[in-house]
């Protein structure tokens, strides 16, 4: 422990972990934990055996995200971040407004024609 109040991430950690008791333990004891525990409690999404495998999987994930509509990716990321700190209803209202605005662009039409098999989205 550094002798100062824990601050970075302390507001979001209970939502990520979903277990206030465990978050209290982490924050009040400054206990170290390792990758397997971080994965088990949902702090990280995956654990890899070595740096090469991590890099390979990170690049594959980035490529998969990059293959999607930039408008959809940006909107989804923005709404995920917004929803972390707002009520479910506020998040739903924002998504509805965002989607109504985005229907004016070309991405939804391209996605629908691609899904219908007329062309690649």
N, CA, C and O atoms as CSV, one atom per row, in Angstrom:
chain,resi,resn,atom,element,x,y,z
A,1,UNK,N,N,0.836,-1.179,0.000
A,1,UNK,CA,C,0.000,0.000,0.000
A,1,UNK,C,C,0.879,1.241,0.000
A,1,UNK,O,O,1.925,1.266,0.649
A,2,UNK,N,N,0.455,2.273,-0.729
A,2,UNK,CA,C,1.251,3.485,-0.886
A,2,UNK,C,C,0.926,4.548,0.158
A,2,UNK,O,O,1.603,5.574,0.216
A,3,UNK,N,N,-0.072,4.330,0.966
A,3,UNK,CA,C,-0.439,5.316,1.970
A,3,UNK,C,C,-1.373,6.384,1.450
A,3,UNK,O,O,-1.660,7.345,2.165
A,4,UNK,N,N,-1.858,6.247,0.223
A,4,UNK,CA,C,-2.826,7.203,-0.318
A,4,UNK,C,C,-4.093,6.462,-0.720
A,4,UNK,O,O,-4.088,5.244,-0.896
A,5,UNK,N,N,-5.157,7.202,-0.860
A,5,UNK,CA,C,-6.451,6.642,-1.217
A,5,UNK,C,C,-6.418,6.059,-2.628
A,5,UNK,O,O,-5.878,6.675,-3.547
A,6,UNK,N,N,-6.989,4.884,-2.794
A,6,UNK,CA,C,-7.116,4.293,-4.123
A,6,UNK,C,C,-8.041,5.163,-4.954
A,6,UNK,O,O,-9.098,5.579,-4.480
A,7,UNK,N,N,-7.647,5.445,-6.204
A,7,UNK,CA,C,-8.502,6.317,-7.002
A,7,UNK,C,C,-8.749,5.823,-8.413
A,7,UNK,O,O,-9.890,5.891,-8.870
A,8,UNK,N,N,-7.787,5.348,-9.105
A,8,UNK,CA,C,-7.966,5.002,-10.513
A,8,UNK,C,C,-8.749,3.705,-10.672
A,8,UNK,O,O,-8.286,2.637,-10.273
A,9,UNK,N,N,-9.927,3.807,-11.252
A,9,UNK,CA,C,-10.742,2.641,-11.526
A,9,UNK,C,C,-11.647,2.204,-10.388
A,9,UNK,O,O,-12.475,1.311,-10.566
A,10,UNK,N,N,-11.505,2.813,-9.231
A,10,UNK,CA,C,-12.263,2.355,-8.063
A,10,UNK,C,C,-13.772,2.524,-8.268
A,10,UNK,O,O,-14.560,1.762,-7.709
A,11,UNK,N,N,-14.175,3.513,-9.062
A,11,UNK,CA,C,-15.603,3.728,-9.296
A,11,UNK,C,C,-16.174,2.683,-10.251
A,11,UNK,O,O,-17.345,2.318,-10.136
A,12,UNK,N,N,-15.372,2.202,-11.182
A,12,UNK,CA,C,-15.875,1.271,-12.192
A,12,UNK,C,C,-15.641,-0.193,-11.833
A,12,UNK,O,O,-16.338,-1.076,-12.334
A,13,UNK,N,N,-14.680,-0.449,-10.983
A,13,UNK,CA,C,-14.323,-1.831,-10.670
A,13,UNK,C,C,-15.495,-2.657,-10.135
A,13,UNK,O,O,-15.628,-3.815,-10.532
A,14,UNK,N,N,-16.348,-2.129,-9.258
A,14,UNK,CA,C,-17.483,-2.944,-8.797
A,14,UNK,C,C,-18.400,-3.386,-9.934
A,14,UNK,O,O,-18.924,-4.500,-9.898
A,15,UNK,N,N,-18.602,-2.552,-10.928
A,15,UNK,CA,C,-19.447,-2.933,-12.063
A,15,UNK,C,C,-18.763,-3.991,-12.919
A,15,UNK,O,O,-19.420,-4.893,-13.439
A,16,UNK,N,N,-17.459,-3.885,-13.064
A,16,UNK,CA,C,-16.717,-4.846,-13.882
A,16,UNK,C,C,-16.716,-6.209,-13.220
A,16,UNK,O,O,-17.024,-7.220,-13.851
A,17,UNK,N,N,-16.367,-6.226,-11.944
A,17,UNK,CA,C,-16.230,-7.483,-11.211
A,17,UNK,C,C,-17.588,-8.039,-10.806
A,17,UNK,O,O,-17.790,-9.254,-10.805
A,18,UNK,N,N,-18.526,-7.149,-10.459
A,18,UNK,CA,C,-19.848,-7.595,-10.051
A,18,UNK,C,C,-19.878,-8.187,-8.657
A,18,UNK,O,O,-20.815,-8.899,-8.295
A,19,UNK,N,N,-18.858,-7.894,-7.881
A,19,UNK,CA,C,-18.768,-8.454,-6.535
A,19,UNK,C,C,-18.150,-7.394,-5.627
A,19,UNK,O,O,-16.928,-7.257,-5.567
A,20,UNK,N,N,-18.994,-6.650,-4.924
A,20,UNK,CA,C,-18.511,-5.551,-4.080
A,20,UNK,C,C,-17.565,-6.042,-2.996
A,20,UNK,O,O,-16.600,-5.355,-2.662
A,21,UNK,N,N,-17.825,-7.215,-2.444
A,21,UNK,CA,C,-16.957,-7.760,-1.401
A,21,UNK,C,C,-15.536,-7.977,-1.913
A,21,UNK,O,O,-14.568,-7.646,-1.229
A,22,UNK,N,N,-15.414,-8.536,-3.118
A,22,UNK,CA,C,-14.093,-8.766,-3.691
A,22,UNK,C,C,-13.398,-7.447,-4.015
A,22,UNK,O,O,-12.194,-7.311,-3.795
A,23,UNK,N,N,-14.141,-6.483,-4.530
A,23,UNK,CA,C,-13.577,-5.160,-4.807
A,23,UNK,C,C,-13.098,-4.511,-3.509
A,23,UNK,O,O,-12.023,-3.914,-3.472
A,24,UNK,N,N,-13.889,-4.628,-2.453
A,24,UNK,CA,C,-13.455,-4.099,-1.157
A,24,UNK,C,C,-12.129,-4.733,-0.736
A,24,UNK,O,O,-11.218,-4.046,-0.275
A,25,UNK,N,N,-12.037,-6.039,-0.899
A,25,UNK,CA,C,-10.809,-6.738,-0.539
A,25,UNK,C,C,-9.620,-6.207,-1.340
A,25,UNK,O,O,-8.576,-5.889,-0.771
A,26,UNK,N,N,-9.782,-6.113,-2.653
A,26,UNK,CA,C,-8.689,-5.604,-3.490
A,26,UNK,C,C,-8.258,-4.209,-3.054
A,26,UNK,O,O,-7.069,-3.938,-2.887
A,27,UNK,N,N,-9.235,-3.330,-2.873
A,27,UNK,CA,C,-8.928,-1.928,-2.581
A,27,UNK,C,C,-8.425,-1.704,-1.160
A,27,UNK,O,O,-7.537,-0.881,-0.940
A,28,UNK,N,N,-8.981,-2.426,-0.203
A,28,UNK,CA,C,-8.597,-2.194,1.192
A,28,UNK,C,C,-7.296,-2.889,1.592
A,28,UNK,O,O,-6.622,-2.459,2.527
A,29,UNK,N,N,-6.952,-3.947,0.893
A,29,UNK,CA,C,-5.724,-4.681,1.249
A,29,UNK,C,C,-4.585,-4.449,0.264
A,29,UNK,O,O,-3.438,-4.775,0.570
A,30,UNK,N,N,-4.875,-3.895,-0.906
A,30,UNK,CA,C,-3.878,-3.729,-1.977
A,30,UNK,C,C,-3.251,-5.080,-2.342
A,30,UNK,O,O,-2.087,-5.153,-2.736
A,31,UNK,N,N,-4.044,-6.140,-2.203
A,31,UNK,CA,C,-3.558,-7.484,-2.506
A,31,UNK,C,C,-3.271,-7.613,-3.990
A,31,UNK,O,O,-4.071,-7.195,-4.827
A,32,UNK,N,N,-2.126,-8.193,-4.310
A,32,UNK,CA,C,-1.793,-8.472,-5.703
A,32,UNK,C,C,-2.588,-9.686,-6.167
A,32,UNK,O,O,-2.854,-10.604,-5.391
A,33,UNK,N,N,-2.958,-9.676,-7.431
A,33,UNK,CA,C,-3.587,-10.848,-8.011
A,33,UNK,C,C,-3.012,-11.040,-9.400
A,33,UNK,O,O,-2.485,-10.103,-10.000
A,34,UNK,N,N,-3.114,-12.250,-9.903
A,34,UNK,CA,C,-2.461,-12.602,-11.149
A,34,UNK,C,C,-3.480,-12.789,-12.272
A,34,UNK,O,O,-4.689,-12.703,-12.055
A,35,UNK,N,N,-2.976,-13.041,-13.455
A,35,UNK,CA,C,-3.790,-13.086,-14.664
A,35,UNK,C,C,-4.944,-14.077,-14.572
A,35,UNK,O,O,-6.051,-13.777,-15.018
A,36,UNK,N,N,-4.700,-15.253,-14.001
A,36,UNK,CA,C,-5.771,-16.250,-13.942
A,36,UNK,C,C,-6.946,-15.744,-13.110
A,36,UNK,O,O,-8.102,-15.969,-13.469
A,37,UNK,N,N,-6.662,-15.070,-12.015
A,37,UNK,CA,C,-7.733,-14.511,-11.188
A,37,UNK,C,C,-8.404,-13.337,-11.890
A,37,UNK,O,O,-9.628,-13.210,-11.850
A,38,UNK,N,N,-7.624,-12.486,-12.528
A,38,UNK,CA,C,-8.185,-11.348,-13.262
A,38,UNK,C,C,-9.139,-11.838,-14.348
A,38,UNK,O,O,-10.185,-11.231,-14.578
A,39,UNK,N,N,-8.786,-12.922,-15.009
A,39,UNK,CA,C,-9.653,-13.495,-16.037
A,39,UNK,C,C,-10.914,-14.094,-15.415
A,39,UNK,O,O,-12.019,-13.898,-15.921
A,40,UNK,N,N,-10.744,-14.810,-14.338
A,40,UNK,CA,C,-11.875,-15.482,-13.691
A,40,UNK,C,C,-12.926,-14.492,-13.202
A,40,UNK,O,O,-14.122,-14.773,-13.280
A,41,UNK,N,N,-12.492,-13.328,-12.697
A,41,UNK,CA,C,-13.455,-12.358,-12.153
A,41,UNK,C,C,-13.884,-11.306,-13.175
A,41,UNK,O,O,-14.681,-10.425,-12.852
A,42,UNK,N,N,-13.368,-11.387,-14.399
A,42,UNK,CA,C,-13.841,-10.512,-15.462
A,42,UNK,C,C,-13.095,-9.203,-15.630
A,42,UNK,O,O,-13.582,-8.311,-16.325
A,43,UNK,N,N,-11.940,-9.061,-15.021
A,43,UNK,CA,C,-11.165,-7.831,-15.187
A,43,UNK,C,C,-10.487,-7.809,-16.562
A,43,UNK,O,O,-10.332,-6.745,-17.161
A,44,UNK,N,N,-10.089,-8.968,-17.054
A,44,UNK,CA,C,-9.539,-9.096,-18.403
A,44,UNK,C,C,-10.370,-10.135,-19.155
A,44,UNK,O,O,-10.983,-11.008,-18.540
A,45,UNK,N,N,-10.387,-10.040,-20.472
A,45,UNK,CA,C,-11.222,-10.946,-21.251
A,45,UNK,C,C,-10.518,-12.235,-21.651
A,45,UNK,O,O,-11.176,-13.223,-21.978
A,46,UNK,N,N,-9.193,-12.239,-21.630
A,46,UNK,CA,C,-8.455,-13.443,-22.014
A,46,UNK,C,C,-7.054,-13.386,-21.426
A,46,UNK,O,O,-6.521,-12.313,-21.144
A,47,UNK,N,N,-6.475,-14.554,-21.251
A,47,UNK,CA,C,-5.089,-14.682,-20.781
A,47,UNK,C,C,-4.375,-15.600,-21.766
A,47,UNK,O,O,-4.908,-16.639,-22.158
A,48,UNK,N,N,-3.180,-15.214,-22.157
A,48,UNK,CA,C,-2.412,-15.983,-23.131
A,48,UNK,C,C,-1.115,-16.469,-22.505
A,48,UNK,O,O,-0.589,-15.838,-21.589
A,49,UNK,N,N,-0.599,-17.587,-22.996
A,49,UNK,CA,C,0.578,-18.198,-22.364
A,49,UNK,C,C,1.883,-17.423,-22.574
A,49,UNK,O,O,2.828,-17.567,-21.797
A,50,UNK,N,N,1.928,-16.602,-23.626
A,50,UNK,CA,C,3.168,-15.864,-23.890
A,50,UNK,C,C,2.855,-14.614,-24.713
A,50,UNK,O,O,1.741,-14.431,-25.202
A,51,UNK,N,N,3.870,-13.761,-24.851
A,51,UNK,CA,C,3.689,-12.488,-25.538
A,51,UNK,C,C,3.362,-12.679,-27.020
A,51,UNK,O,O,2.563,-11.928,-27.578
A,52,UNK,N,N,3.972,-13.675,-27.656
A,52,UNK,CA,C,3.720,-13.909,-29.075
A,52,UNK,C,C,2.258,-14.273,-29.325
A,52,UNK,O,O,1.647,-13.780,-30.273
A,53,UNK,N,N,1.703,-15.129,-28.484
A,53,UNK,CA,C,0.300,-15.525,-28.626
A,53,UNK,C,C,-0.617,-14.347,-28.336
A,53,UNK,O,O,-1.632,-14.163,-29.008
A,54,UNK,N,N,-0.262,-13.556,-27.344
A,54,UNK,CA,C,-1.028,-12.347,-27.034
A,54,UNK,C,C,-1.056,-11.428,-28.244
A,54,UNK,O,O,-2.124,-10.960,-28.638
A,55,UNK,N,N,0.100,-11.163,-28.836
A,55,UNK,CA,C,0.179,-10.269,-29.982
A,55,UNK,C,C,-0.610,-10.816,-31.170
A,55,UNK,O,O,-1.326,-10.068,-31.835
A,56,UNK,N,N,-0.485,-12.094,-31.435
A,56,UNK,CA,C,-1.222,-12.732,-32.534
A,56,UNK,C,C,-2.728,-12.559,-32.350
A,56,UNK,O,O,-3.436,-12.211,-33.296
A,57,UNK,N,N,-3.217,-12.800,-31.134
A,57,UNK,CA,C,-4.652,-12.676,-30.860
A,57,UNK,C,C,-5.113,-11.227,-30.858
A,57,UNK,O,O,-6.229,-10.935,-31.288
A,58,UNK,N,N,-4.277,-10.321,-30.384
A,58,UNK,CA,C,-4.629,-8.899,-30.395
A,58,UNK,C,C,-4.755,-8.379,-31.819
A,58,UNK,O,O,-5.672,-7.616,-32.126
A,59,UNK,N,N,-3.841,-8.788,-32.685
A,59,UNK,CA,C,-3.900,-8.369,-34.083
A,59,UNK,C,C,-5.129,-8.960,-34.774
A,59,UNK,O,O,-5.785,-8.276,-35.559
A,60,UNK,N,N,-5.441,-10.210,-34.493
A,60,UNK,CA,C,-6.630,-10.845,-35.080
A,60,UNK,C,C,-7.903,-10.131,-34.631
A,60,UNK,O,O,-8.806,-9.902,-35.436
A,61,UNK,N,N,-7.976,-9.782,-33.357
A,61,UNK,CA,C,-9.146,-9.059,-32.846
A,61,UNK,C,C,-9.248,-7.681,-33.491
A,61,UNK,O,O,-10.333,-7.259,-33.893
A,62,UNK,N,N,-8.124,-6.981,-33.590
A,62,UNK,CA,C,-8.127,-5.653,-34.223
A,62,UNK,C,C,-8.574,-5.746,-35.675
A,62,UNK,O,O,-9.327,-4.895,-36.149
A,63,UNK,N,N,-8.118,-6.774,-36.382
A,63,UNK,CA,C,-8.519,-6.952,-37.781
A,63,UNK,C,C,-10.017,-7.235,-37.890
A,63,UNK,O,O,-10.687,-6.743,-38.798
A,64,UNK,N,N,-10.526,-8.026,-36.962
A,64,UNK,CA,C,-11.962,-8.331,-36.984
A,64,UNK,C,C,-12.787,-7.065,-36.746
A,64,UNK,O,O,-13.787,-6.835,-37.426
A,65,UNK,N,N,-12.368,-6.248,-35.781
A,65,UNK,CA,C,-13.075,-4.988,-35.509
A,65,UNK,C,C,-12.957,-4.054,-36.709
A,65,UNK,O,O,-13.933,-3.412,-37.096
A,66,UNK,N,N,-11.752,-3.977,-37.303
A,66,UNK,CA,C,-11.524,-3.087,-38.440
A,66,UNK,C,C,-12.335,-3.491,-39.669
A,66,UNK,O,O,-12.566,-2.664,-40.551
A,67,UNK,N,N,-12.768,-4.746,-39.738
A,67,UNK,CA,C,-13.557,-5.206,-40.885
A,67,UNK,C,C,-15.019,-4.759,-40.806
A,67,UNK,O,O,-15.774,-4.917,-41.766
A,68,UNK,N,N,-15.408,-4.207,-39.675
A,68,UNK,CA,C,-16.797,-3.770,-39.478
A,68,UNK,C,C,-16.970,-2.315,-39.898
A,68,UNK,O,O,-15.991,-1.601,-40.116
A,69,UNK,N,N,-18.199,-1.892,-40.008
A,69,UNK,CA,C,-18.511,-0.505,-40.352
A,69,UNK,C,C,-17.885,0.445,-39.333
A,69,UNK,O,O,-18.138,0.317,-38.135
A,70,UNK,N,N,-17.063,1.404,-39.800
A,70,UNK,CA,C,-16.474,2.364,-38.856
A,70,UNK,C,C,-17.530,3.145,-38.068
A,70,UNK,O,O,-17.338,3.438,-36.888
A,71,UNK,N,N,-18.629,3.475,-38.717
A,71,UNK,CA,C,-19.697,4.209,-38.034
A,71,UNK,C,C,-20.290,3.352,-36.914
A,71,UNK,O,O,-20.539,3.847,-35.815
A,72,UNK,N,N,-20.514,2.067,-37.197
A,72,UNK,CA,C,-21.073,1.173,-36.183
A,72,UNK,C,C,-20.091,0.948,-35.042
A,72,UNK,O,O,-20.491,0.924,-33.879
A,73,UNK,N,N,-18.820,0.786,-35.358
A,73,UNK,CA,C,-17.806,0.570,-34.316
A,73,UNK,C,C,-17.700,1.811,-33.426
A,73,UNK,O,O,-17.701,1.699,-32.200
A,74,UNK,N,N,-17.609,2.981,-34.038
A,74,UNK,CA,C,-17.504,4.212,-33.250
A,74,UNK,C,C,-18.743,4.436,-32.396
A,74,UNK,O,O,-18.637,4.821,-31.231
A,75,UNK,N,N,-19.921,4.194,-32.973
A,75,UNK,CA,C,-21.159,4.367,-32.219
A,75,UNK,C,C,-21.280,3.389,-31.071
A,75,UNK,O,O,-21.691,3.759,-29.971
A,76,UNK,N,N,-20.921,2.138,-31.324
A,76,UNK,CA,C,-20.988,1.127,-30.271
A,76,UNK,C,C,-20.026,1.467,-29.140
A,76,UNK,O,O,-20.387,1.384,-27.966
A,77,UNK,N,N,-18.800,1.851,-29.493
A,77,UNK,CA,C,-17.817,2.212,-28.463
A,77,UNK,C,C,-18.301,3.413,-27.654
A,77,UNK,O,O,-18.224,3.409,-26.426
A,78,UNK,N,N,-18.792,4.423,-28.333
A,78,UNK,CA,C,-19.277,5.613,-27.641
A,78,UNK,C,C,-20.425,5.278,-26.689
A,78,UNK,O,O,-20.469,5.774,-25.564
A,79,UNK,N,N,-21.352,4.436,-27.146
A,79,UNK,CA,C,-22.496,4.080,-26.302
A,79,UNK,C,C,-22.112,3.142,-25.160
A,79,UNK,O,O,-22.702,3.212,-24.082
A,80,UNK,N,N,-21.136,2.271,-25.381
A,80,UNK,CA,C,-20.648,1.431,-24.282
A,80,UNK,C,C,-20.027,2.294,-23.181
A,80,UNK,O,O,-20.284,2.083,-21.996
A,81,UNK,N,N,-19.208,3.266,-23.587
A,81,UNK,CA,C,-18.570,4.154,-22.604
A,81,UNK,C,C,-19.620,4.972,-21.871
A,81,UNK,O,O,-19.560,5.102,-20.648
A,82,UNK,N,N,-20.584,5.527,-22.602
A,82,UNK,CA,C,-21.655,6.306,-21.987
A,82,UNK,C,C,-22.424,5.465,-20.973
A,82,UNK,O,O,-22.714,5.927,-19.869
A,83,UNK,N,N,-22.749,4.241,-21.345
A,83,UNK,CA,C,-23.591,3.386,-20.509
A,83,UNK,C,C,-22.914,2.937,-19.219
A,83,UNK,O,O,-23.592,2.546,-18.269
A,84,UNK,N,N,-21.579,2.988,-19.177
A,84,UNK,CA,C,-20.874,2.628,-17.934
A,84,UNK,C,C,-21.286,3.508,-16.770
A,84,UNK,O,O,-21.369,3.057,-15.627
A,85,UNK,N,N,-21.544,4.782,-17.080
A,85,UNK,CA,C,-21.761,5.764,-16.018
A,85,UNK,C,C,-23.174,6.321,-15.965
A,85,UNK,O,O,-23.421,7.339,-15.318
A,86,UNK,N,N,-24.100,5.659,-16.644
A,86,UNK,CA,C,-25.481,6.139,-16.670
A,86,UNK,C,C,-26.438,4.978,-16.433
A,86,UNK,O,O,-26.051,3.810,-16.476
A,87,UNK,N,N,-27.677,5.322,-16.185
A,87,UNK,CA,C,-28.682,4.287,-15.957
A,87,UNK,C,C,-28.956,3.530,-17.255
A,87,UNK,O,O,-28.603,3.984,-18.344
A,88,UNK,N,N,-29.583,2.379,-17.118
A,88,UNK,CA,C,-29.953,1.600,-18.295
A,88,UNK,C,C,-30.866,2.429,-19.198
A,88,UNK,O,O,-30.676,2.449,-20.414
A,89,UNK,N,N,-31.842,3.107,-18.623
A,89,UNK,CA,C,-32.769,3.902,-19.437
A,89,UNK,C,C,-32.052,5.020,-20.168
A,89,UNK,O,O,-32.341,5.274,-21.338
A,90,UNK,N,N,-31.122,5.695,-19.504
A,90,UNK,CA,C,-30.359,6.745,-20.180
A,90,UNK,C,C,-29.555,6.160,-21.348
A,90,UNK,O,O,-29.454,6.773,-22.410
A,91,UNK,N,N,-28.993,4.983,-21.139
A,91,UNK,CA,C,-28.247,4.325,-22.204
A,91,UNK,C,C,-29.135,3.957,-23.382
A,91,UNK,O,O,-28.762,4.156,-24.538
A,92,UNK,N,N,-30.315,3.418,-23.082
A,92,UNK,CA,C,-31.258,3.059,-24.142
A,92,UNK,C,C,-31.724,4.290,-24.919
A,92,UNK,O,O,-31.847,4.250,-26.143
A,93,UNK,N,N,-31.979,5.371,-24.208
A,93,UNK,CA,C,-32.400,6.612,-24.861
A,93,UNK,C,C,-31.303,7.138,-25.784
A,93,UNK,O,O,-31.582,7.599,-26.891
A,94,UNK,N,N,-30.073,7.066,-25.327
A,94,UNK,CA,C,-28.957,7.554,-26.142
A,94,UNK,C,C,-28.767,6.685,-27.380
A,94,UNK,O,O,-28.537,7.207,-28.470
A,95,UNK,N,N,-28.860,5.369,-27.226
A,95,UNK,CA,C,-28.728,4.469,-28.380
A,95,UNK,C,C,-29.832,4.743,-29.391
A,95,UNK,O,O,-29.573,4.752,-30.595
A,96,UNK,N,N,-31.054,4.966,-28.928
A,96,UNK,CA,C,-32.167,5.245,-29.842
A,96,UNK,C,C,-31.907,6.526,-30.629
A,96,UNK,O,O,-32.132,6.570,-31.839
A,97,UNK,N,N,-31.438,7.558,-29.951
A,97,UNK,CA,C,-31.127,8.816,-30.626
A,97,UNK,C,C,-29.972,8.624,-31.607
A,97,UNK,O,O,-30.026,9.105,-32.739
A,98,UNK,N,N,-28.938,7.927,-31.174
A,98,UNK,CA,C,-27.778,7.668,-32.027
A,98,UNK,C,C,-28.208,6.915,-33.288
A,98,UNK,O,O,-27.848,7.301,-34.400
A,99,UNK,N,N,-28.976,5.844,-33.110
A,99,UNK,CA,C,-29.396,5.038,-34.255
A,99,UNK,C,C,-30.285,5.824,-35.213
A,99,UNK,O,O,-30.156,5.686,-36.429
A,100,UNK,N,N,-31.178,6.642,-34.681
A,100,UNK,CA,C,-32.037,7.453,-35.542
A,100,UNK,C,C,-31.194,8.409,-36.382
A,100,UNK,O,O,-31.484,8.637,-37.556
A,101,UNK,N,N,-30.167,8.956,-35.780
A,101,UNK,CA,C,-29.274,9.867,-36.506
A,101,UNK,C,C,-28.460,9.122,-37.557
A,101,UNK,O,O,-28.275,9.620,-38.668
A,102,UNK,N,N,-27.977,7.943,-37.216
A,102,UNK,CA,C,-27.115,7.186,-38.123
A,102,UNK,C,C,-27.866,6.598,-39.314
A,102,UNK,O,O,-27.247,6.248,-40.318
A,103,UNK,N,N,-29.196,6.485,-39.217
A,103,UNK,CA,C,-29.971,5.961,-40.338
A,103,UNK,C,C,-29.892,6.868,-41.556
A,103,UNK,O,O,-30.259,6.462,-42.659
A,104,UNK,N,N,-29.420,8.081,-41.365
A,104,UNK,CA,C,-29.306,9.028,-42.467
A,104,UNK,C,C,-28.077,8.750,-43.334
A,104,UNK,O,O,-27.988,9.254,-44.453
A,105,UNK,N,N,-27.130,7.954,-42.832
A,105,UNK,CA,C,-25.902,7.674,-43.565
A,105,UNK,C,C,-26.023,6.473,-44.487
A,105,UNK,O,O,-27.085,5.860,-44.592
A,106,UNK,N,N,-24.918,6.141,-45.158
A,106,UNK,CA,C,-24.903,5.039,-46.130
A,106,UNK,C,C,-24.644,3.688,-45.474
A,106,UNK,O,O,-25.002,2.659,-46.049
A,107,UNK,N,N,-24.032,3.655,-44.287
A,107,UNK,CA,C,-23.664,2.385,-43.669
A,107,UNK,C,C,-24.842,1.432,-43.461
A,107,UNK,O,O,-24.708,0.253,-43.788
A,108,UNK,N,N,-25.984,1.872,-42.937
A,108,UNK,CA,C,-27.098,0.924,-42.760
A,108,UNK,C,C,-27.572,0.314,-44.077
A,108,UNK,O,O,-27.908,-0.869,-44.124
A,109,UNK,N,N,-27.602,1.101,-45.134
A,109,UNK,CA,C,-28.031,0.586,-46.439
A,109,UNK,C,C,-27.025,-0.436,-46.942
A,109,UNK,O,O,-27.411,-1.500,-47.426
A,110,UNK,N,N,-25.741,-0.123,-46.832
A,110,UNK,CA,C,-24.703,-1.067,-47.253
A,110,UNK,C,C,-24.781,-2.362,-46.464
A,110,UNK,O,O,-24.644,-3.447,-47.030
A,111,UNK,N,N,-25.002,-2.253,-45.145
A,111,UNK,CA,C,-25.098,-3.445,-44.307
A,111,UNK,C,C,-26.306,-4.297,-44.675
A,111,UNK,O,O,-26.208,-5.523,-44.719
A,112,UNK,N,N,-27.436,-3.662,-44.937
A,112,UNK,CA,C,-28.643,-4.409,-45.278
A,112,UNK,C,C,-28.530,-5.100,-46.627
A,112,UNK,O,O,-28.965,-6.242,-46.769
A,113,UNK,N,N,-27.955,-4.433,-47.618
A,113,UNK,CA,C,-27.812,-5.065,-48.923
A,113,UNK,C,C,-26.795,-6.192,-48.850
A,113,UNK,O,O,-26.947,-7.205,-49.533
A,114,UNK,N,N,-25.764,-6.031,-48.035
A,114,UNK,CA,C,-24.790,-7.102,-47.845
A,114,UNK,C,C,-25.405,-8.291,-47.132
A,114,UNK,O,O,-25.149,-9.434,-47.511
A,115,UNK,N,N,-26.205,-8.049,-46.114
A,115,UNK,CA,C,-26.855,-9.124,-45.360
A,115,UNK,C,C,-27.872,-9.863,-46.222
A,115,UNK,O,O,-28.101,-11.059,-46.038
A,116,UNK,N,N,-28.472,-9.155,-47.152
A,116,UNK,CA,C,-29.466,-9.776,-48.030
A,116,UNK,C,C,-28.805,-10.602,-49.132
A,116,UNK,O,O,-29.486,-11.294,-49.889
A,117,UNK,N,N,-27.483,-10.529,-49.219
A,117,UNK,CA,C,-26.762,-11.332,-50.194
A,117,UNK,C,C,-26.551,-10.651,-51.526
A,117,UNK,O,O,-26.082,-11.281,-52.474
A,118,UNK,N,N,-26.890,-9.368,-51.619
A,118,UNK,CA,C,-26.733,-8.659,-52.880
A,118,UNK,C,C,-25.272,-8.279,-53.127
A,118,UNK,O,O,-24.826,-8.239,-54.274
A,119,UNK,N,N,-24.525,-7.998,-52.052
A,119,UNK,CA,C,-23.107,-7.643,-52.179
A,119,UNK,C,C,-22.451,-7.785,-50.816
A,119,UNK,O,O,-23.127,-7.950,-49.800
A,120,UNK,N,N,-21.130,-7.719,-50.806
A,120,UNK,CA,C,-20.415,-7.761,-49.531
A,120,UNK,C,C,-20.635,-6.454,-48.790
A,120,UNK,O,O,-20.526,-5.379,-49.380
A,121,UNK,N,N,-20.949,-6.539,-47.481
A,121,UNK,CA,C,-21.149,-5.295,-46.705
A,121,UNK,C,C,-19.843,-4.565,-46.510
A,121,UNK,O,O,-19.816,-3.505,-45.885
